[in-house]
């Protein structure tokens, strides 16, 4: 019997891998098709003659989870009043479930030995958090270090896993890159353990990075101790606001004596942008007596406003539209009017949340960054606008969009996407053993 050459073995192996990949793709496609068919069947059952059948279909769709959100009929589709009402309830429940799950840490389960690059790729796939691996950069022309590590994680939080890997590989993390991602970079010399420095709460990581003692020589009573925390969140997350009420902060020295918070009525805030995944939080304390050596324990509660998945609102025949209202889950979008304004088409929109949870009080970058465009007859986005605010309230905002499109809008659909819910969640954290300057 003839032995296969190395080239023939490699060819056979490559063919088997390719066939395996094609088979997995076919299985995945078939599963998606089955899911679509099942959702369609249950949507039809929402209009069944018997109440029990309608309720059973609604319950089953909710049980199927947020993965079916994109398969539900859009608010602009023509369905019976019964189906529309039940789909609205289903969508709101699933959006709420998704927003709630976004507030939990992404769990990582991984056991084995691989190069760090493979471990990070597996973590990215499990969690949806983008990780950019740069490794320990060597002199120019040398390859980056990619150490092989033994790992054993069972449902451990994302940030804890990242920190343990970085400690094991003696690497560092940078969270302010061009992409919204965790960048793995060389570790500064003699940097202490990342795990030892951190506190974890849900999808957030807290770390004390700076402490300042301040004495005003002209006003002796004006003495301040400022603790600066770096707050990072998982790249998949897009918080609207992050706030810390000083009244919710408790601090103690090494002898268990309380440290007084400066301005307990104040609220500190982490500056958040749509592309950021980290920022600084300042905790102001009264400067303690000189015999105090450290902040032995500091407890706080970060309040985060978290958006649900964006819902798409589609408006046809927009040139003649006036006060056309669509509702999905906890948000109502009203197309007020469309008119020609000099060289541009002006589309006036009103967005109202059932509970904005204060998301419209100050920073509005998140809502200004909502996706909005005109779509042509082939379903392709063809024009993106400039905008201006036309009104604002506690739970709503008015925006005028200006599209530079020639001719009439007969063949265009106006598409607007916004989170369907804004959820407020509290995350408790505890910082320990911060030495005073």
Secondary structure as UniProt FT lines:
FT   HELIX           6..45
FT   TURN            46..47
FT   HELIX           51..63
FT   HELIX           66..71
FT   TURN            75..76
FT   HELIX           81..102
FT   STRAND          107..115
FT   HELIX           116..127
FT   STRAND          131..133
FT   TURN            140..141
FT   STRAND          148..157
FT   HELIX           158..169
FT   STRAND          171..174
FT   STRAND          182..186
FT   TURN            189..190
FT   HELIX           194..197
FT   STRAND          198..201
FT   TURN            202..203
FT   STRAND          204..215
FT   TURN            220..221
FT   STRAND          223..233
FT   TURN            235..236
FT   STRAND          239..245
FT   HELIX           246..248
FT   STRAND          250..253
FT   TURN            254..255
FT   STRAND          258..259
FT   TURN            264..265
FT   STRAND          267..270
FT   TURN            274..275
FT   STRAND          278..286
FT   TURN            290..291
FT   STRAND          294..307
FT   STRAND          310..315
FT   HELIX           318..320
FT   STRAND          322..328
FT   TURN            329..330
FT   STRAND          331..341
FT   TURN            342..343
FT   STRAND          344..353
FT   TURN            357..360
FT   HELIX           365..368
FT   STRAND          372..375
FT   TURN            377..378
FT   STRAND          381..383
FT   STRAND          386..392
FT   STRAND          396..403
FT   TURN            410..411
FT   STRAND          413..419
FT   STRAND          422..435
//
